[in-house]
Amino acid sequence: MSDDDIIHWQDLLDAVASGRVQDLRCPFCKKGEVVVDKNVERTRLECRSCRRFVEGRFE
Ligand SMILES: [Zn+2]
């Protein structure tokens, strides 16, 4: 994962941080549903369509 990718995920990370975990659209393929897997260790967002993902601690 590059820093450039983070920029594309940022809007979704902000949405997830504010409690939104449904109806998230992939910023890359624009059509895939993004699944949120969140626990105390890390947050992971993954597109069901193109399989791009971001993972880490985002607060
Ligand atoms: Zn996608």
N, CA, C, O and the ligand as a Tripos MOL2 file, in Angstrom:
@<TRIPOS>MOLECULE
protein
  237   235    60     0     0
PROTEIN
NO_CHARGES

@<TRIPOS>ATOM
      1 N           0.8500   -1.2010    0.0000 N.3       1 MET1
      2 CA          0.0000    0.0000    0.0000 C.3       1 MET1
      3 C           0.8820    1.2460    0.0000 C.2       1 MET1
      4 O           1.7650    1.3910    0.8450 O.2       1 MET1
      5 N           0.6380    2.1240   -0.9340 N.am      2 SER2
      6 CA          1.4330    3.3390   -1.0280 C.3       2 SER2
      7 C           0.7190    4.5190   -0.3850 C.2       2 SER2
      8 O          -0.4730    4.4500   -0.0860 O.2       2 SER2
      9 N           1.4420    5.5760   -0.1820 N.am      3 ASP3
     10 CA          0.8210    6.7920    0.3540 C.3       3 ASP3
     11 C          -0.2330    7.3340   -0.6000 C.2       3 ASP3
     12 O          -1.2320    7.9110   -0.1700 O.2       3 ASP3
     13 N          -0.0100    7.1480   -1.8860 N.am      4 ASP4
     14 CA         -1.0000    7.6010   -2.8580 C.3       4 ASP4
     15 C          -2.3340    6.8980   -2.6550 C.2       4 ASP4
     16 O          -3.3930    7.5160   -2.7680 O.2       4 ASP4
     17 N          -2.2800    5.6140   -2.3580 N.am      5 ASP5
     18 CA         -3.5110    4.8740   -2.1310 C.3       5 ASP5
     19 C          -4.2780    5.4310   -0.9420 C.2       5 ASP5
     20 O          -5.5050    5.5170   -0.9710 O.2       5 ASP5
     21 N          -3.5580    5.8040    0.0940 N.am      6 ILE6
     22 CA         -4.2050    6.3550    1.2870 C.3       6 ILE6
     23 C          -5.0780    7.5540    0.9280 C.2       6 ILE6
     24 O          -6.1740    7.7180    1.4650 O.2       6 ILE6
     25 N          -4.5900    8.3750    0.0310 N.am      7 ILE7
     26 CA         -5.3570    9.5560   -0.3710 C.3       7 ILE7
     27 C          -6.7230    9.1410   -0.9140 C.2       7 ILE7
     28 O          -7.7380    9.7710   -0.6150 O.2       7 ILE7
     29 N          -6.7360    8.0820   -1.7090 N.am      8 HIS8
     30 CA         -8.0000    7.6330   -2.2960 C.3       8 HIS8
     31 C          -8.9390    7.0380   -1.2500 C.2       8 HIS8
     32 O         -10.1600    7.1040   -1.3870 O.2       8 HIS8
     33 N          -8.3740    6.4790   -0.2450 N.am      9 TRP9
     34 CA         -9.1950    5.8730    0.8030 C.3       9 TRP9
     35 C          -9.6760    6.8860    1.8310 C.2       9 TRP9
     36 O         -10.5910    6.6040    2.6050 O.2       9 TRP9
     37 N          -9.0690    8.0500    1.8410 N.am     10 GLN10
     38 CA         -9.2780    8.9740    2.9510 C.3      10 GLN10
     39 C         -10.7540    9.2960    3.2270 C.2      10 GLN10
     40 O         -11.1800    9.3200    4.3820 O.2      10 GLN10
     41 N         -11.5260    9.5400    2.1710 N.am     11 ASP11
     42 CA        -12.9390    9.8580    2.3740 C.3      11 ASP11
     43 C         -13.6720    8.7190    3.0860 C.2      11 ASP11
     44 O         -14.5010    8.9480    3.9680 O.2      11 ASP11
     45 N         -13.3490    7.4960    2.6840 N.am     12 LEU12
     46 CA        -13.9990    6.3510    3.3120 C.3      12 LEU12
     47 C         -13.5220    6.1740    4.7500 C.2      12 LEU12
     48 O         -14.2990    5.8180    5.6360 O.2      12 LEU12
     49 N         -12.2500    6.4250    4.9650 N.am     13 LEU13
     50 CA        -11.7290    6.3050    6.3330 C.3      13 LEU13
     51 C         -12.4040    7.3250    7.2420 C.2      13 LEU13
     52 O         -12.7100    7.0360    8.3990 O.2      13 LEU13
     53 N         -12.6290    8.5090    6.7090 N.am     14 ASP14
     54 CA        -13.3270    9.5380    7.4860 C.3      14 ASP14
     55 C         -14.7610    9.1060    7.7920 C.2      14 ASP14
     56 O         -15.2640    9.2990    8.8980 O.2      14 ASP14
     57 N         -15.3980    8.5180    6.7890 N.am     15 ALA15
     58 CA        -16.7780    8.0650    6.9740 C.3      15 ALA15
     59 C         -16.8510    6.9780    8.0330 C.2      15 ALA15
     60 O         -17.7260    6.9890    8.8990 O.2      15 ALA15
     61 N         -15.9160    6.0400    7.9470 N.am     16 VAL16
     62 CA        -15.8910    4.9450    8.9270 C.3      16 VAL16
     63 C         -15.5950    5.4890   10.3240 C.2      16 VAL16
     64 O         -16.1840    5.0420   11.3080 O.2      16 VAL16
     65 N         -14.6830    6.4510   10.4030 N.am     17 ALA17
     66 CA        -14.3260    7.0380   11.6950 C.3      17 ALA17
     67 C         -15.5290    7.7190   12.3330 C.2      17 ALA17
     68 O         -15.6220    7.8040   13.5580 O.2      17 ALA17
     69 N         -16.4490    8.2050   11.5030 N.am     18 SER18
     70 CA        -17.6270    8.8660   12.0420 C.3      18 SER18
     71 C         -18.7910    7.9040   12.2080 C.2      18 SER18
     72 O         -19.9200    8.3140   12.4780 O.2      18 SER18
     73 N         -18.5010    6.6130   12.0430 N.am     19 GLY19
     74 CA        -19.4930    5.6060   12.3670 C.3      19 GLY19
     75 C         -20.2400    4.9890   11.2060 C.2      19 GLY19
     76 O         -21.1120    4.1430   11.4050 O.2      19 GLY19
     77 N         -19.9110    5.4000   10.0000 N.am     20 ARG20
     78 CA        -20.6200    4.8490    8.8440 C.3      20 ARG20
     79 C         -19.8980    3.6030    8.3470 C.2      20 ARG20
     80 O         -18.7160    3.6550    8.0080 O.2      20 ARG20
     81 N         -20.6120    2.4900    8.3050 N.am     21 VAL21
     82 CA        -19.9680    1.2490    7.8830 C.3      21 VAL21
     83 C         -20.7410    0.5480    6.7730 C.2      21 VAL21
     84 O         -20.4010   -0.5720    6.3920 O.2      21 VAL21
     85 N         -21.7740    1.1980    6.2540 N.am     22 GLN22
     86 CA        -22.5570    0.5630    5.2020 C.3      22 GLN22
     87 C         -22.6580    1.4810    3.9930 C.2      22 GLN22
     88 O         -22.4790    2.6950    4.0910 O.2      22 GLN22
     89 N         -22.9490    0.8690    2.8530 N.am     23 ASP23
     90 CA        -23.1440    1.6250    1.6240 C.3      23 ASP23
     91 C         -21.9070    2.4410    1.2560 C.2      23 ASP23
     92 O         -22.0090    3.5820    0.8070 O.2      23 ASP23
     93 N         -20.7500    1.8400    1.4530 N.am     24 LEU24
     94 CA        -19.4920    2.4910    1.1000 C.3      24 LEU24
     95 C         -19.0560    1.9780   -0.2730 C.2      24 LEU24
     96 O         -19.0230    0.7730   -0.5230 O.2      24 LEU24
     97 N         -18.7240    2.9150   -1.1500 N.am     25 ARG25
     98 CA        -18.3210    2.5320   -2.5050 C.3      25 ARG25
     99 C         -16.8180    2.6300   -2.6860 C.2      25 ARG25
    100 O         -16.1800    3.5590   -2.1910 O.2      25 ARG25
    101 N         -16.2710    1.6810   -3.3860 N.am     26 CYS26
    102 CA        -14.8380    1.6460   -3.6370 C.3      26 CYS26
    103 C         -14.3760    2.8650   -4.4300 C.2      26 CYS26
    104 O         -14.9810    3.2040   -5.4470 O.2      26 CYS26
    105 N         -13.3060    3.5310   -3.9760 N.am     27 PRO27
    106 CA        -12.7950    4.6990   -4.6920 C.3      27 PRO27
    107 C         -11.9980    4.3410   -5.9410 C.2      27 PRO27
    108 O         -11.6220    5.2230   -6.7120 O.2      27 PRO27
    109 N         -11.7410    3.0680   -6.1410 N.am     28 PHE28
    110 CA        -10.9410    2.6560   -7.2960 C.3      28 PHE28
    111 C         -11.8150    2.1640   -8.4460 C.2      28 PHE28
    112 O         -11.7490    2.7050   -9.5500 O.2      28 PHE28
    113 N         -12.6260    1.1500   -8.1960 N.am     29 CYS29
    114 CA        -13.4670    0.6380   -9.2720 C.3      29 CYS29
    115 C         -14.8200    1.3450   -9.3080 C.2      29 CYS29
    116 O         -15.5640    1.2070  -10.2790 O.2      29 CYS29
    117 N         -15.1430    2.0980   -8.2610 N.am     30 LYS30
    118 CA        -16.3470    2.9440   -8.2090 C.3      30 LYS30
    119 C         -17.6570    2.1790   -8.1280 C.2      30 LYS30
    120 O         -18.7240    2.7920   -8.1280 O.2      30 LYS30
    121 N         -17.6030    0.8720   -8.0620 N.am     31 LYS31
    122 CA        -18.8510    0.1140   -8.0330 C.3      31 LYS31
    123 C         -18.8690   -0.9560   -6.9640 C.2      31 LYS31
    124 O         -19.9320   -1.4150   -6.5460 O.2      31 LYS31
    125 N         -17.6820   -1.3540   -6.5210 N.am     32 GLY32
    126 CA        -17.6300   -2.4070   -5.5310 C.3      32 GLY32
    127 C         -18.0810   -1.9210   -4.1620 C.2      32 GLY32
    128 O         -17.9410   -0.7490   -3.8140 O.2      32 GLY32
    129 N         -18.6240   -2.8560   -3.4030 N.am     33 GLU33
    130 CA        -19.0060   -2.5470   -2.0360 C.3      33 GLU33
    131 C         -17.7930   -2.7360   -1.1440 C.2      33 GLU33
    132 O         -17.0990   -3.7490   -1.2350 O.2      33 GLU33
    133 N         -17.5400   -1.7720   -0.2900 N.am     34 VAL34
    134 CA        -16.4080   -1.8560    0.6230 C.3      34 VAL34
    135 C         -16.8650   -2.4110    1.9610 C.2      34 VAL34
    136 O         -17.7880   -1.8890    2.5860 O.2      34 VAL34
    137 N         -16.2100   -3.4630    2.3840 N.am     35 VAL35
    138 CA        -16.5370   -4.1060    3.6480 C.3      35 VAL35
    139 C         -15.5910   -3.6000    4.7300 C.2      35 VAL35
    140 O         -14.3800   -3.5130    4.5230 O.2      35 VAL35
    141 N         -16.1510   -3.2740    5.8640 N.am     36 VAL36
    142 CA        -15.3640   -2.7570    6.9720 C.3      36 VAL36
    143 C         -15.1960   -3.8320    8.0300 C.2      36 VAL36
    144 O         -16.1680   -4.4270    8.4970 O.2      36 VAL36
    145 N         -13.9620   -4.0670    8.3950 N.am     37 ASP37
    146 CA        -13.6600   -4.9900    9.4830 C.3      37 ASP37
    147 C         -12.8620   -4.1950   10.5040 C.2      37 ASP37
    148 O         -11.7100   -3.8330   10.2650 O.2      37 ASP37
    149 N         -13.4820   -3.9320   11.6320 N.am     38 LYS38
    150 CA        -12.8720   -3.0340   12.5950 C.3      38 LYS38
    151 C         -12.7530   -3.7090   13.9490 C.2      38 LYS38
    152 O         -13.7160   -4.2910   14.4480 O.2      38 LYS38
    153 N         -11.5920   -3.6310   14.5300 N.am     39 ASN39
    154 CA        -11.4420   -4.1000   15.9030 C.3      39 ASN39
    155 C         -10.4650   -3.1900   16.6240 C.2      39 ASN39
    156 O         -10.0500   -2.1640   16.0840 O.2      39 ASN39
    157 N         -10.0990   -3.5580   17.8320 N.am     40 VAL40
    158 CA         -9.2580   -2.6600   18.6250 C.3      40 VAL40
    159 C          -7.8500   -2.5410   18.0510 C.2      40 VAL40
    160 O          -7.1640   -1.5440   18.2760 O.2      40 VAL40
    161 N          -7.4300   -3.5440   17.3220 N.am     41 GLU41
    162 CA         -6.0720   -3.5640   16.7840 C.3      41 GLU41
    163 C          -5.9210   -2.7170   15.5350 C.2      41 GLU41
    164 O          -4.9400   -1.9940   15.3610 O.2      41 GLU41
    165 N          -6.9210   -2.8260   14.6700 N.am     42 ARG42
    166 CA         -6.7850   -2.1470   13.3770 C.3      42 ARG42
    167 C          -8.1340   -2.0830   12.6580 C.2      42 ARG42
    168 O          -9.0970   -2.7590   13.0170 O.2      42 ARG42
    169 N          -8.1530   -1.2560   11.6490 N.am     43 THR43
    170 CA         -9.3250   -1.1570   10.7920 C.3      43 THR43
    171 C          -8.9220   -1.6090    9.3930 C.2      43 THR43
    172 O          -7.8680   -1.2270    8.8840 O.2      43 THR43
    173 N          -9.7680   -2.4200    8.7830 N.am     44 ARG44
    174 CA         -9.4820   -2.8760    7.4270 C.3      44 ARG44
    175 C         -10.6930   -2.6090    6.5390 C.2      44 ARG44
    176 O         -11.8210   -2.9660    6.8770 O.2      44 ARG44
    177 N         -10.4380   -1.9820    5.4110 N.am     45 LEU45
    178 CA        -11.4800   -1.7440    4.4260 C.3      45 LEU45
    179 C         -11.0920   -2.5060    3.1700 C.2      45 LEU45
    180 O          -9.9680   -2.3850    2.6830 O.2      45 LEU45
    181 N         -12.0190   -3.2860    2.6520 N.am     46 GLU46
    182 CA        -11.7090   -4.0510    1.4540 C.3      46 GLU46
    183 C         -12.8670   -4.0290    0.4750 C.2      46 GLU46
    184 O         -14.0270   -4.1910    0.8530 O.2      46 GLU46
    185 N         -12.5330   -3.8260   -0.7830 N.am     47 CYS47
    186 CA        -13.5450   -3.8250   -1.8320 C.3      47 CYS47
    187 C         -13.8630   -5.2580   -2.2280 C.2      47 CYS47
    188 O         -12.9670   -6.0650   -2.4800 O.2      47 CYS47
    189 N         -15.1540   -5.5580   -2.2790 N.am     48 ARG48
    190 CA        -15.5490   -6.9150   -2.6450 C.3      48 ARG48
    191 C         -15.3600   -7.1840   -4.1250 C.2      48 ARG48
    192 O         -15.3250   -8.3350   -4.5600 O.2      48 ARG48
    193 N         -15.2390   -6.1300   -4.8810 N.am     49 SER49
    194 CA        -15.1360   -6.2890   -6.3250 C.3      49 SER49
    195 C         -13.6850   -6.4080   -6.7990 C.2      49 SER49
    196 O         -13.2910   -7.4360   -7.3490 O.2      49 SER49
    197 N         -12.8940   -5.3570   -6.5840 N.am     50 CYS50
    198 CA        -11.5230   -5.3690   -7.1090 C.3      50 CYS50
    199 C         -10.4970   -5.8150   -6.0640 C.2      50 CYS50
    200 O          -9.3120   -5.9580   -6.3660 O.2      50 CYS50
    201 N         -10.9690   -6.0310   -4.8290 N.am     51 ARG51
    202 CA        -10.1080   -6.5710   -3.7750 C.3      51 ARG51
    203 C          -9.0130   -5.6330   -3.2810 C.2      51 ARG51
    204 O          -8.1110   -6.0530   -2.5550 O.2      51 ARG51
    205 N          -9.0890   -4.3930   -3.6650 N.am     52 ARG52
    206 CA         -8.1470   -3.4420   -3.0810 C.3      52 ARG52
    207 C          -8.5350   -3.2460   -1.6270 C.2      52 ARG52
    208 O          -9.7110   -3.3180   -1.2690 O.2      52 ARG52
    209 N          -7.5360   -2.9980   -0.7940 N.am     53 PHE53
    210 CA         -7.8470   -2.8130    0.6120 C.3      53 PHE53
    211 C          -6.8600   -1.8550    1.2620 C.2      53 PHE53
    212 O          -5.7870   -1.5640    0.7320 O.2      53 PHE53
    213 N          -7.2620   -1.3880    2.4100 N.am     54 VAL54
    214 CA         -6.3810   -0.5740    3.2280 C.3      54 VAL54
    215 C          -6.5210   -1.0920    4.6520 C.2      54 VAL54
    216 O          -7.6090   -1.4810    5.0770 O.2      54 VAL54
    217 N          -5.4280   -1.0940    5.3730 N.am     55 GLU55
    218 CA         -5.4710   -1.6490    6.7150 C.3      55 GLU55
    219 C          -4.5000   -0.8800    7.6000 C.2      55 GLU55
    220 O          -3.3950   -0.5310    7.1830 O.2      55 GLU55
    221 N          -4.9270   -0.6280    8.8070 N.am     56 GLY56
    222 CA         -4.0500    0.0720    9.7260 C.3      56 GLY56
    223 C          -4.8490    0.6620   10.8690 C.2      56 GLY56
    224 O          -6.0240    0.3520   11.0650 O.2      56 GLY56
    225 N          -4.1840    1.5140   11.6100 N.am     57 ARG57
    226 CA         -4.8650    2.2150   12.7040 C.3      57 ARG57
    227 C          -5.1580    3.6190   12.2300 C.2      57 ARG57
    228 O          -4.2510    4.4060   11.9600 O.2      57 ARG57
    229 N          -6.4300    3.9190   12.1350 N.am     58 PHE58
    230 CA         -6.8260    5.2360   11.6690 C.3      58 PHE58
    231 C          -7.7080    5.8850   12.7100 C.2      58 PHE58
    232 O          -8.8470    5.4670   12.9220 O.2      58 PHE58
    233 N          -7.1920    6.8860   13.3480 N.am     59 GLU59
    234 CA         -7.9930    7.5900   14.3540 C.3      59 GLU59
    235 C          -7.9540    9.0730   14.1050 C.2      59 GLU59
    236 O          -8.5690    9.8400   14.8460 O.2      59 GLU59
    237 ZN        -13.1070   -1.7740   -5.9770 Zn       60 ZN60
@<TRIPOS>BOND
     1     1     2 1
     2     2     3 1
     3     3     4 2
     4     3     5 am
     5     5     6 1
     6     6     7 1
     7     7     8 2
     8     7     9 am
     9     9    10 1
    10    10    11 1
    11    11    12 2
    12    11    13 am
    13    13    14 1
    14    14    15 1
    15    15    16 2
    16    15    17 am
    17    17    18 1
    18    18    19 1
    19    19    20 2
    20    19    21 am
    21    21    22 1
    22    22    23 1
    23    23    24 2
    24    23    25 am
    25    25    26 1
    26    26    27 1
    27    27    28 2
    28    27    29 am
    29    29    30 1
    30    30    31 1
    31    31    32 2
    32    31    33 am
    33    33    34 1
    34    34    35 1
    35    35    36 2
    36    35    37 am
    37    37    38 1
    38    38    39 1
    39    39    40 2
    40    39    41 am
    41    41    42 1
    42    42    43 1
    43    43    44 2
    44    43    45 am
    45    45    46 1
    46    46    47 1
    47    47    48 2
    48    47    49 am
    49    49    50 1
    50    50    51 1
    51    51    52 2
    52    51    53 am
    53    53    54 1
    54    54    55 1
    55    55    56 2
    56    55    57 am
    57    57    58 1
    58    58    59 1
    59    59    60 2
    60    59    61 am
    61    61    62 1
    62    62    63 1
    63    63    64 2
    64    63    65 am
    65    65    66 1
    66    66    67 1
    67    67    68 2
    68    67    69 am
    69    69    70 1
    70    70    71 1
    71    71    72 2
    72    71    73 am
    73    73    74 1
    74    74    75 1
    75    75    76 2
    76    75    77 am
    77    77    78 1
    78    78    79 1
    79    79    80 2
    80    79    81 am
    81    81    82 1
    82    82    83 1
    83    83    84 2
    84    83    85 am
    85    85    86 1
    86    86    87 1
    87    87    88 2
    88    87    89 am
    89    89    90 1
    90    90    91 1
    91    91    92 2
    92    91    93 am
    93    93    94 1
    94    94    95 1
    95    95    96 2
    96    95    97 am
    97    97    98 1
    98    98    99 1
    99    99   100 2
   100    99   101 am
   101   101   102 1
   102   102   103 1
   103   103   104 2
   104   103   105 am
   105   105   106 1
   106   106   107 1
   107   107   108 2
   108   107   109 am
   109   109   110 1
   110   110   111 1
   111   111   112 2
   112   111   113 am
   113   113   114 1
   114   114   115 1
   115   115   116 2
   116   115   117 am
   117   117   118 1
   118   118   119 1
   119   119   120 2
   120   119   121 am
   121   121   122 1
   122   122   123 1
   123   123   124 2
   124   123   125 am
   125   125   126 1
   126   126   127 1
   127   127   128 2
   128   127   129 am
   129   129   130 1
   130   130   131 1
   131   131   132 2
   132   131   133 am
   133   133   134 1
   134   134   135 1
   135   135   136 2
   136   135   137 am
   137   137   138 1
   138   138   139 1
   139   139   140 2
   140   139   141 am
   141   141   142 1
   142   142   143 1
   143   143   144 2
   144   143   145 am
   145   145   146 1
   146   146   147 1
   147   147   148 2
   148   147   149 am
   149   149   150 1
   150   150   151 1
   151   151   152 2
   152   151   153 am
   153   153   154 1
   154   154   155 1
   155   155   156 2
   156   155   157 am
   157   157   158 1
   158   158   159 1
   159   159   160 2
   160   159   161 am
   161   161   162 1
   162   162   163 1
   163   163   164 2
   164   163   165 am
   165   165   166 1
   166   166   167 1
   167   167   168 2
   168   167   169 am
   169   169   170 1
   170   170   171 1
   171   171   172 2
   172   171   173 am
   173   173   174 1
   174   174   175 1
   175   175   176 2
   176   175   177 am
   177   177   178 1
   178   178   179 1
   179   179   180 2
   180   179   181 am
   181   181   182 1
   182   182   183 1
   183   183   184 2
   184   183   185 am
   185   185   186 1
   186   186   187 1
   187   187   188 2
   188   187   189 am
   189   189   190 1
   190   190   191 1
   191   191   192 2
   192   191   193 am
   193   193   194 1
   194   194   195 1
   195   195   196 2
   196   195   197 am
   197   197   198 1
   198   198   199 1
   199   199   200 2
   200   199   201 am
   201   201   202 1
   202   202   203 1
   203   203   204 2
   204   203   205 am
   205   205   206 1
   206   206   207 1
   207   207   208 2
   208   207   209 am
   209   209   210 1
   210   210   211 1
   211   211   212 2
   212   211   213 am
   213   213   214 1
   214   214   215 1
   215   215   216 2
   216   215   217 am
   217   217   218 1
   218   218   219 1
   219   219   220 2
   220   219   221 am
   221   221   222 1
   222   222   223 1
   223   223   224 2
   224   223   225 am
   225   225   226 1
   226   226   227 1
   227   227   228 2
   228   227   229 am
   229   229   230 1
   230   230   231 1
   231   231   232 2
   232   231   233 am
   233   233   234 1
   234   234   235 1
   235   235   236 2
@<TRIPOS>SUBSTRUCTURE
     1 MET1         2 RESIDUE 1 A MET
     2 SER2         6 RESIDUE 1 A SER
     3 ASP3        10 RESIDUE 1 A ASP
     4 ASP4        14 RESIDUE 1 A ASP
     5 ASP5        18 RESIDUE 1 A ASP
     6 ILE6        22 RESIDUE 1 A ILE
     7 ILE7        26 RESIDUE 1 A ILE
     8 HIS8        30 RESIDUE 1 A HIS
     9 TRP9        34 RESIDUE 1 A TRP
    10 GLN10       38 RESIDUE 1 A GLN
    11 ASP11       42 RESIDUE 1 A ASP
    12 LEU12       46 RESIDUE 1 A LEU
    13 LEU13       50 RESIDUE 1 A LEU
    14 ASP14       54 RESIDUE 1 A ASP
    15 ALA15       58 RESIDUE 1 A ALA
    16 VAL16       62 RESIDUE 1 A VAL
    17 ALA17       66 RESIDUE 1 A ALA
    18 SER18       70 RESIDUE 1 A SER
    19 GLY19       74 RESIDUE 1 A GLY
    20 ARG20       78 RESIDUE 1 A ARG
    21 VAL21       82 RESIDUE 1 A VAL
    22 GLN22       86 RESIDUE 1 A GLN
    23 ASP23       90 RESIDUE 1 A ASP
    24 LEU24       94 RESIDUE 1 A LEU
    25 ARG25       98 RESIDUE 1 A ARG
    26 CYS26      102 RESIDUE 1 A CYS
    27 PRO27      106 RESIDUE 1 A PRO
    28 PHE28      110 RESIDUE 1 A PHE
    29 CYS29      114 RESIDUE 1 A CYS
    30 LYS30      118 RESIDUE 1 A LYS
    31 LYS31      122 RESIDUE 1 A LYS
    32 GLY32      126 RESIDUE 1 A GLY
    33 GLU33      130 RESIDUE 1 A GLU
    34 VAL34      134 RESIDUE 1 A VAL
    35 VAL35      138 RESIDUE 1 A VAL
    36 VAL36      142 RESIDUE 1 A VAL
    37 ASP37      146 RESIDUE 1 A ASP
    38 LYS38      150 RESIDUE 1 A LYS
    39 ASN39      154 RESIDUE 1 A ASN
    40 VAL40      158 RESIDUE 1 A VAL
    41 GLU41      162 RESIDUE 1 A GLU
    42 ARG42      166 RESIDUE 1 A ARG
    43 THR43      170 RESIDUE 1 A THR
    44 ARG44      174 RESIDUE 1 A ARG
    45 LEU45      178 RESIDUE 1 A LEU
    46 GLU46      182 RESIDUE 1 A GLU
    47 CYS47      186 RESIDUE 1 A CYS
    48 ARG48      190 RESIDUE 1 A ARG
    49 SER49      194 RESIDUE 1 A SER
    50 CYS50      198 RESIDUE 1 A CYS
    51 ARG51      202 RESIDUE 1 A ARG
    52 ARG52      206 RESIDUE 1 A ARG
    53 PHE53      210 RESIDUE 1 A PHE
    54 VAL54      214 RESIDUE 1 A VAL
    55 GLU55      218 RESIDUE 1 A GLU
    56 GLY56      222 RESIDUE 1 A GLY
    57 ARG57      226 RESIDUE 1 A ARG
    58 PHE58      230 RESIDUE 1 A PHE
    59 GLU59      234 RESIDUE 1 A GLU
    60 ZN60       237 GROUP 0 **** ****
